[in-house]
Amino acid sequence: MIIIPKVKDGIVSAFKEERHIEILGYLLYVAKLVAKQEGLDDGFRIVINDGPKGCQSVYHIHVHLLGGRQMNWPPG
C-alpha cells in the first residue's frame, strides 16, 4: 500500500529539508492508522526510498506500507 500526502509542498526527498519534518511525521502516524485498519496488528514495515541509490523512482514524498506476511532481514 502507498500513502501519499494530499499536500506535497514540493517534497521530492523525504530528508533534504527540515521544514518537511511535520509532513514526514504525519505520514508515519497515518501509516500506523492504516496498518491498524488493515488488521496488521502483528507487525508491518514502512519503506521510504530516498535518492537514486535508495531506489527512489517517483520523486514526490510517499511511504510504502508492507504487511500481512513474515518480513525477512536483511530486506532487498
C-alpha positions as CSV (number, residue, x, y, z in Angstrom):
1,M,0.0,0.0,0.0
2,I,1.3,3.5,-0.8
3,I,0.5,6.5,1.4
4,I,0.7,9.9,-0.2
5,P,0.0,13.2,1.5
6,K,-2.6,15.5,-0.1
7,V,-0.2,18.4,0.3
8,K,3.1,17.5,-1.3
9,D,4.7,21.0,-0.8
10,G,7.2,20.3,-3.5
11,I,8.8,17.5,-1.4
12,V,10.8,15.2,-3.7
13,S,13.1,13.8,-1.0
14,A,12.0,12.8,2.5
15,F,15.1,14.1,4.3
16,K,16.5,17.1,2.4
17,E,14.7,19.9,4.2
18,E,13.9,20.4,7.9
19,R,10.6,22.1,7.0
20,H,9.3,18.7,5.9
21,I,9.6,17.1,9.4
22,E,5.9,17.6,10.2
23,I,4.7,16.1,7.0
24,L,7.1,13.1,7.3
25,G,6.0,12.6,11.0
26,Y,2.3,12.7,9.9
27,L,2.9,10.2,7.2
28,L,4.3,7.7,9.7
29,Y,1.3,8.3,12.0
30,V,-1.1,7.8,9.1
31,A,0.8,4.6,8.2
32,K,0.2,3.3,11.8
33,L,-3.6,4.1,11.5
34,V,-3.8,2.4,8.1
35,A,-1.9,-0.7,9.4
36,K,-4.4,-1.0,12.3
37,Q,-7.4,-0.6,9.8
38,E,-5.9,-3.3,7.6
39,G,-5.5,-5.7,10.6
40,L,-1.7,-5.7,10.6
41,D,-1.6,-6.0,14.4
42,D,1.2,-8.5,14.3
43,G,3.5,-6.0,12.6
44,F,4.3,-4.2,9.4
45,R,7.1,-2.5,7.6
46,I,7.3,1.1,6.4
47,V,9.6,1.8,3.4
48,I,10.8,5.2,2.2
49,N,13.0,5.2,-0.9
50,D,15.3,8.2,-0.9
51,G,17.6,9.2,-3.7
52,P,18.9,7.2,-6.7
53,K,20.9,4.7,-4.7
54,G,17.9,4.2,-2.4
55,C,15.9,3.1,-5.5
56,Q,13.7,6.2,-5.5
57,S,11.9,6.3,-8.8
58,V,8.9,8.5,-8.0
59,Y,10.1,12.0,-7.0
60,H,7.4,13.1,-4.5
61,I,7.1,12.1,-0.9
62,H,5.2,8.9,-0.1
63,V,5.7,5.8,2.1
64,H,5.1,2.2,1.4
65,L,3.3,0.1,4.0
66,L,4.0,-3.6,3.8
67,G,2.5,-6.3,5.9
68,G,0.3,-9.4,6.0
69,R,3.3,-11.8,5.8
70,Q,6.6,-12.5,7.6
71,M,9.2,-10.0,6.7
72,N,12.8,-11.1,6.3
73,W,16.0,-9.4,7.2
74,P,18.0,-8.1,5.6
75,P,15.5,-6.7,3.1
76,G,16.1,-6.4,-0.6
